[in-house]
Structures are given as structure tokens and as C-alpha cells.
Amino acid sequence: MTASEPQGEAFQTELRRLVDDYRASCLWFLRSDLYPETPEQALRVLRQIERHADREGFVRAARIRQSLSPPSSGPSADS
């Protein structure tokens, strides 16, 4: 992911912090210097954390994952 993408520097900082916090317990199979660089890699890492982390990790990963999802342009179910 580059700085020109909508996620930006704050997103990258939050994602890196989450990866660092859960690397030993949920991402032990990744290289110690590896961080997600694409939205697809970020989604894979976030899903791993959501599956295997504690509640706090799940909530943090879900919040970050939401910011990766494009906003819906379709009508809502109650429209």
C-alpha cells in the first residue's frame, strides 16, 4: 500500500502496531520483518488476527478491516 492510497499513513501505523502486537500469538508463521503491503495482504492478516486473537485484537482488526472496505453505493435493505 502506498501513501497515495486512501488508507494513508495513519492506517499504516495502526495496521503495523496491530501486527506487532499479535505477531507472536496469531502471525507466528510470518517473517518478523514482514508487514502487509497490499490491501489483499492486509485483509489476510486481519482475518488471521480476528480468528486467533483475544477480544481486543478482534475488535481492533475488525475496525481496521472496515476502513479497507469500499463504501456501499447500493440502497440499504430498509429503503
Contacts in CASP RR format, 6 or more apart in sequence:
PFRMAT RR
TARGET T0000
AUTHOR 0000-0000-0000
METHOD contacts of the structure
MODEL  1
MTASEPQGEAFQTELRRLVDDYRASCLWFLRSDLYPETPEQALRVLRQIE
RHADREGFVRAARIRQSLSPPSSGPSADS
1 7 0 8 1.000
1 8 0 8 1.000
1 11 0 8 1.000
1 12 0 8 1.000
1 36 0 8 1.000
1 37 0 8 1.000
1 38 0 8 1.000
1 39 0 8 1.000
1 42 0 8 1.000
3 9 0 8 1.000
3 12 0 8 1.000
5 39 0 8 1.000
7 15 0 8 1.000
7 39 0 8 1.000
7 67 0 8 1.000
7 68 0 8 1.000
11 64 0 8 1.000
11 67 0 8 1.000
14 60 0 8 1.000
14 64 0 8 1.000
15 35 0 8 1.000
15 36 0 8 1.000
15 42 0 8 1.000
15 45 0 8 1.000
15 64 0 8 1.000
16 35 0 8 1.000
18 46 0 8 1.000
18 49 0 8 1.000
18 57 0 8 1.000
18 60 0 8 1.000
18 61 0 8 1.000
18 64 0 8 1.000
19 27 0 8 1.000
19 35 0 8 1.000
19 36 0 8 1.000
19 45 0 8 1.000
21 57 0 8 1.000
22 49 0 8 1.000
22 52 0 8 1.000
22 53 0 8 1.000
22 57 0 8 1.000
23 30 0 8 1.000
23 32 0 8 1.000
25 52 0 8 1.000
25 53 0 8 1.000
26 48 0 8 1.000
26 49 0 8 1.000
26 51 0 8 1.000
26 52 0 8 1.000
26 53 0 8 1.000
27 45 0 8 1.000
27 48 0 8 1.000
27 49 0 8 1.000
30 45 0 8 1.000
36 42 0 8 1.000
36 44 0 8 1.000
36 45 0 8 1.000
39 68 0 8 1.000
42 64 0 8 1.000
42 65 0 8 1.000
42 68 0 8 1.000
43 65 0 8 1.000
43 68 0 8 1.000
46 61 0 8 1.000
46 62 0 8 1.000
46 64 0 8 1.000
46 65 0 8 1.000
46 68 0 8 1.000
47 61 0 8 1.000
47 65 0 8 1.000
49 57 0 8 1.000
49 58 0 8 1.000
49 60 0 8 1.000
49 61 0 8 1.000
50 57 0 8 1.000
50 58 0 8 1.000
50 61 0 8 1.000
50 62 0 8 1.000
50 65 0 8 1.000
53 61 0 8 1.000
END
